[in-house]
Structure formats: structure tokens, C-alpha cells
Amino acid sequence: QVQLVESGGGLVQAGGSLRLSCAASGRPFSTYHMAWFRQAPGKEREFVATIRRSDFSTYYTDSVKGRCTISRDNAKNTVYLQMNSLKHEDKAVYYCAATEGHRYYFYTSPGEYSDWGQGTQVTVAS
């Protein structure tokens, strides 16, 4: 099991940027695929981005491609989500998640992740 703590959320104007961080502790961070999900009020939790543990390859949901970048620093046990050109529809609680599994697979469903952070709120003002 790994413990995850997100930070970096806040209020930003549309078109602005935020960088979310997720610090991990517990089992070795390098053994986990990491991902960001988000959940808006009244909606289901949805996949945003993931980065593999094996080769740091990344995969994004279509709505954030070109605007968001997921990265990880194994020496700091931290995964990041850089979000640019933020839109009103990006407003949500953002969750960090971790899973093990096959080295070369992209996991995009919430049910495939075993460990979750508490979330950080992102609000985009029009």
C-alpha cells in the first residue's frame, strides 16, 4: 500500500495554469503506475492522465491533450500534473492514484487503481 497526498489546487482564471503535486510514501514509488483523475459535482470520477512505472510513457484523455502534462520524479516520490490553458470545464476535485499491474499497460479506469489520495480542488473562474 502507498499513501498519497495531493497539493497545488486552487482558484485560477480561465486560460491560466496550475501544477498539481502528489507525494507518495510507503511502498517503493517506482513500482507503481501513477495517474490523475478528476470528479466534478454530480459527475462520475474520470480519467485525466497516467504515467507508467516502466518507461515513463504517458497517456491522456482527449479533453486535456496538449494542455496537460503528467510527469514523475522517482527520487522525490512525487507525480505532477501541469495544467495549462485551463477551462471552466476543468473545475473538479483532482485525485492522484496508484496501481501496480503489467509494466507496459495503460490503466485508465478508477477500479484499476488500488490507492488514492484525498483530492485537491481546482476551480477555474470565467
Disulfide bonds with the S-S distance in Angstrom:
Cys22-Cys96 2.15
